[in-house]
Amino acid sequence: MEGGCKVKGNMYGQHKEEGTVVVRGNEMLTGVLDKNHIGASSNGLVHALYEAHGPTKAGLLLTIFGRCFTQFQYHHRAATCGVHELMVTDAGNAARRKILDTANWRALDCSARCEPL
């Protein structure tokens, strides 16, 4: 498999080959995995695995990537997010409502101060 990266090869200085991901014989030879290969895009690593081995293996690869990224964030950035942090409280809902109630007025005020193009 060969595929281009979002960050082009000339951004890596003398290592221009890093702008192209090359995988042969289950070994990654060059390149940097980015959104083009992991995300929902055609001709990426996940897409190639899906075509070669089916949806179960592609889903497993996405699960593995997700776990790796979560562990990286946990160990290197100390970022965690639990269910209790995602729940909307009454105080949070009231603050959100207050902001939404003034949103139209603030948008009109801002557009009145902008200069025409």
N, C-alpha and C positions, 0 to 999 in steps of 0.2 A: 504494500500500500504506500502511496505517496500522496501528500496533500500539503497545500500551503498553509501558513500560519497567518493570523491577523497582524502580527508584528513582522514586517518584511525583513528579509535577510540583511539588507544594508544597515539596519539598526544595530546589528551585532558586531560592527566593525569588521575585523579581518575574518570573523567566523560567519561568513555569508550563508553557509550551508544550514545554519540553524533556523533559517526562515522556511525550510521545507522539512516536514516530518516524513521520514522514511522508515517503514517497518517491513522487515523481511525475515521469514523463518521465525516468527514470534519474537523477534529481537528489534528493539528500537535503535536504529543506527544514528540518525541525526534528527534535529528539530526540537521544538518546544511545544508541548501539548497546551493548547489554549481552547477558547470557546469554539473555534472552528472544528475541533476534533472531539470535544467532550459534549458540547451543546447539541441542540436540535438543528443540525445542518447536514446537508448531503455531502457525501464523500469524506466524512470524518472517520475517526477511529471507531466510534460506536456504530455508525452506519455500515462500515465495512464488516464489523463483527456480526451485525444483524444479517447482512447479506450472506455471509459465509456460514454462520452457525445458528441463526434464528433468533427469535425474540427473547427466549429464556436466557441465553448467554449474554445478549446485549443488555438485558435488564440487570443481570448479575454484575456486569462490568460497571454499570451506572451506580449500583448499590455500593460496590467496592470504592469507586471514586468518591462517592458521598461520604463514606466512612473515613476515608483518608483525609478529605478536606475538613471534616468535622474534628478529627483528632489533631490536625495541624492547628486549627483555630484554637482548640482547647489548650494545647501545650505551648503554643508560641504567642498567642494573643490573649489568653485567659478569657475568651468570650464564650459565655454560655447563655442559653435561653431555655427557660422552662415554661410549662403551660401556665403557671401562675403569673408569669410576666406578660403573657399575651391576652389575658382576660381583661375585659373592660370593666372598670369599677364605676360606681355611681359618680364619684368625684371627677374621674376622667371623662365620663360621658357628659357631665355638666360643662366642663371646660371645653370640650369639643363642640357642644351645642352653642356656647357663647361665641366661639370663633366663627362657626358657620353662620350665625345670625348676623354678623357684621361683614361677612365675606363680600356680598354684593356692593355694599357701601365702599369698602376698601378698594375693590377692583375699579369702581367708577372713579374714585378719588385719584388712584394711581394713573389711570388712563387719561384723566384730565390734565395731569402734570407732564405727561409725555409729549415730546415734540413730534410733529408729523414727519414722516420719512421724506 
